[in-house]
Amino acid sequence: MKRKFVKVMFFGALALSTVTYVGCKDYDDDIKNVQEQIDAINKKGADVTTEAMTAAINSAVAGLQTQLDAIASKADKTALDELKKTVTDLQAALNNKADAIKLTELQTKLDEAIAKVNASIESSVGAAKTELQAKIDKLQADLEKADADAAEKIATELAAVKTELQGLINANGEKIADLYEKIKGLDAIKTKIEALEEADKNFVTISQLNDYMNSEAVKAYVDEALVDYLTSAEVTEQVNAVKTYVDGTFKAAIMAEIKAEYLSLEKYNADMEALMEKIDTYVGKEDAAYKKIFTDITALQTYQQQTIEVLVASLAENNTIENANKIVGALEDITTLQTEIAKCAKTTDLDAYVKGTELGGLIDTHLQDKFAGYDGEIADIKKRLLALEIDVDGLKSMVQSVTFVPSDSEGKVYFSSYYVVSEGETEKTLIASNNTVTVKFRVSPVSAAKNFFDNYTASFDAQEITTRAANIFEGEGKVENADEGIISFVISTTTEQSHAVCLNIIAKNSVPENAETAIKGTDYFTNINSNYFPVIVTTKTISGIQVESTNSTVSSIYYNKEASKIDYKAGVALKARFVDGGNATLDPENVDLSNLVTSYEFDKDMTNPDAPVILDGDGSYKLEDGVLSLKNYAAESAGKEATVVAYVAVKDGDNTLKEFKSTAYAKVTAANYTDGTVNLTPVAPTDVLYDGTKVTSTSAYALTELYTSAGSKDIYEAIPVDKFTPTADKGVTFVIGEKNALTINVPKGTAAGTYSPTLKIQVDAVKVINVSASVKVSYQDIKVVIDGNIVSAGAMTLKPTYQGSYEKPTSVGFTLDLATLYTNYATQLAAVKKVGGDITLTLKDAVKGASINGTTLTVDKTYNAHADDINPIVIVAKTVYGEATLDNSTVETKINLTEISGTWAFTIKSAAFGKDNLNSTLNIAKTASWTDYRGKVMWADGAEKAQGTTEWGAKPLSVYGFTAPVFSIATADADKAKYVNITTDGKISLTDAGKNLASAITLKVNVAAVSNWGTITDFASNNEVTVKIDLSQDAADI
């Protein structure tokens, strides 16, 4: 069972590292209306960054590598390299969706490689085990006779050595393969994260969308229809909208992957644990649809793990190849479904760009359509797995590992007991202890936590690894957090010695009672130890107790202020000192016993009830319930002195065990009160840079300055928080922190300027500290710089953009990625966005046909250069922070359009009708032609060139938005129009009246052609034909 178990873990790691992504299928779930604003969302997601994920992964990989190195160093290098190669080949096979026959072949190679590694490490591991066991024996012996301080050190070392020995007991080729693949799996996730970071960095303008969408890092995480929505004209920040969508889908997949990888590890990792908490917080603040998606991805990864387990068993039997292929098929479908669900994830971050718009509703509807049948497909997969004898509910209850989860960075558990020796006695009496401690463990898989105590018996082992002894640590267990796989125990102990302890779990049955189906022939009996952890048991005998007060150093009472009193109970705490190992030397450690000592009296000398608690007073003072005051607040009390001391009685019920006299407080003298107000004013303003993404906290005054003003550190720290009254200046305000440390909070988006918040601190009845501050908020000097290679003298000439292709266009207009006008747009935009600002790109004046979407300028065919109200196209770039524009950041650039109106040619200057052709129709457009910007003919001889030629992908004139030239009688000759018939395409003939003219006449025919883009070359001087009519002679002679 041991060998098969390890191999299952190995294949499971492979599965997690070889996910292949495909497109979304149909899913169904209800998506709730988004309720949170974008600023709350930014705060929510701030911690789950790609940087945070990478850092946690690096930490986990380092821990795995340490484990791997410890075992691998004892293996033959050739055998080890062969094993690693086989692992790599297996991963490639799964990536390429190999069938069961190929996987069986590779498993055989894996078995052979593992056998070679096992043989090579057997002798060296055996020697190391013997050496470690000898070290454990010595540490155990040393622990039994060690004092408290030495015991803590020895127990900590003992836990580490026992864990090391436990690792060597498990050291074999399978373990190496498992660790190696886990490292590769985590590295694969990190590679995905780094690839996305690089893609995001290169996606600055919307013109780069296709490259971004088709990159290996991104294409796995996008639904193209949703991207189309986010790049529509209704979205003003298209790049950020697309990035936000991709970030959400990427996180849904990657967070689930990271979580599955970490929860499969056998060792606790603090950095990964912190990341898990951040992930839980991130998901927890999303809407129901996102939570459902994330939960189902995680569930499918559990299905995947169980499917791999059955696949391993099937590969071991030649007669089950067909069944194994079915399992491989199911595994592929699970992987596909995971990806499809992730691709459909939508975070509330996206609402910043589409909330409250019609587009937001369209996106929600689209996702709802995609979700149709969602739960059904998961249910179908589950049925298929059950048919293959894979019980994803039952097998999830099988514990594969259990790991101690420390409550602090030290990783230790402490039991402390405190004693006193009663007067006249030699035996010590226990007066206080923390006799119960909660310890937590993570079980893997996490699904095994839910029914853990139904299936397993748990106990604590504080003895040798190879033996079992009576439990000296006992406790009740419970499921702490089933979703995270956490179980906990409230343990107690009767021992006074420190130990190295582990949790041992033993299955109650060989197959859990809640398993619907089990793998045939498999023994599920489990007997597993957690890693060892030190339990430090300390016993200390109290030699003295000090009653500490925040007012212990106050040395004045004002005789002319009746409110002037000293309350020694303010901030009271009992601090104990201890006998060191029974010797007279005092332990310098002070331990707060305020919550442990059962009873004490503050202002009465228990050894001598008649002794005064005011040691050197002359009766001028009184002490009531710990509050010192003058009996007579008058001038005659001036100079009166008193020193107060506190006494502590440690009791057991009514029986006094021991009495302690505290150190006397500072001598108090009655003094004259003058103005007790202290004014703290700033020497210079505190400089703060604008931040529109978060609250900025800045330091105010040095604590030493506040301590001095209050009278002492203790006095200042003891001032109740309700005695601090801040007055904000437009939201800029003082904030009181731990131990009354002061900071100033500047709300996010606070405009540039100088702000003057104030704070009143009522130290006591008579003393006031007035604190003022000067906070200067400035904008970062972030602005774009014109690229002199593109823009000259504040202008640039834009060339046309051809739809279809330049060689065979379907439409022509003008587009420009405005970011290219500047040398530093991408870096400056990223910098200003980081602090909540923006670089805006707008038209200085409205221009019909010209528009800006994101960074893309478009000039379409509705542009009319001849309009009376036409404005020049001027782009204004400026840095904005909220409603304000950064001084000197405005940059204007005039965009001149390349002249694309084409060229006109017309060689006919005149035409004639004579007696020989009076019945003819003349085509006066025969020599006229209109060629485009490329030199290609659009119109000639009175007709437009045909579409579909090698030069045109649409009707030529429509490509530019032109209309055909129009021929007509000149306005000046309108009275002669009755003599001729003329068509708009230039065909002219005589009317009956014209055929009967008795005298010769001359008239003009004009050609009208207009380009909305500008001026047609050579048209203005070449757009008229003279028509002569003389029926007395032949046309050639006219």
Secondary structure, DSSP 8 states (H G I E B T S, - for coil): -HHHHHHHHHHHHHHHT---------B--------S-HHHHHHHHSSS-HHHHHHHHHHHHHHHHHHHHHHHTTS-HHHHHHHHHHHHHHHHHHHTT--HHHHHHHHHHHHHHHHHHHHHHHHHHHHHHHHHHHHHHHHHHHHHT--HHHHHHHHHHHHHHHHHHHHHHT-SHHHHHHHHHHHHHHHHHHHHHHHHHHHHHH--SGGGHHHHHHSTTTGGG--HHHHHHHTSTT-S-HHHHHHHHHHHHHHHHHHHHHHHHHHT-SS--HHHHHHHHHHHHHHHTS-HHHHHHHHHHHHHHHHHHHHHHHHHHHHT-GGGHHHHHHHHHHHHHHHHHHHHHHHT---GGGHHHHTTSHHHHHHHHHHHHHBTTHHHHHHHHHHHHHHTT--TTTGGG---EEEEE-SSTT--EEEEEEEEE-TT--SEEEEEE--EEEEEEEEESGGGGTTHHHHEEEEEE-S-TT-----SEEEEEEEEEGGGTEEEEEEEE---S-EEEEEEEEESSSS-TT-S---TT-----EEE---EEEEEEEEEEEEEEEE-TTTT--EEETT-TT--EETTTT-EEEEEEESTTSSSEEEEEEE-TTT-S---SS--SS-TTS-SBTT--SSEEEETTEEEES--SGGGTT-EE-B--EEEEEETTEEEEEEE------EEEE-----EEEE--SS-EEEE--SSS-EEEE-S-HHHHHHHHSSHHHHHHS-GGGEEEE-BTTBEEEE-GGG-EEEEE-TT--SEEE--EEEEE-SSS-EEEEE--EEEE-------B-TTT-BTTEEEE--EEES-SSS-SEEEEEEEGGGGBSSHHHHHHHHHHTT-EEEEEESS--TTEEEETTEEEE-TT--TT-TT---EEEEEEEEETTEE-TT--EEEEEEE---S-EEEE---EEEE-TTSTT-EEETTTTEEEE-TTS-EEEETTEE--TTSTT-SS-HHHHHT----EEEE-GGGGGGGGGEEE-TTSEEEE-HHHHT-SS-EEEEEEEE--BTTB--BTTTTS-EEEEEE-TTS-GGG-
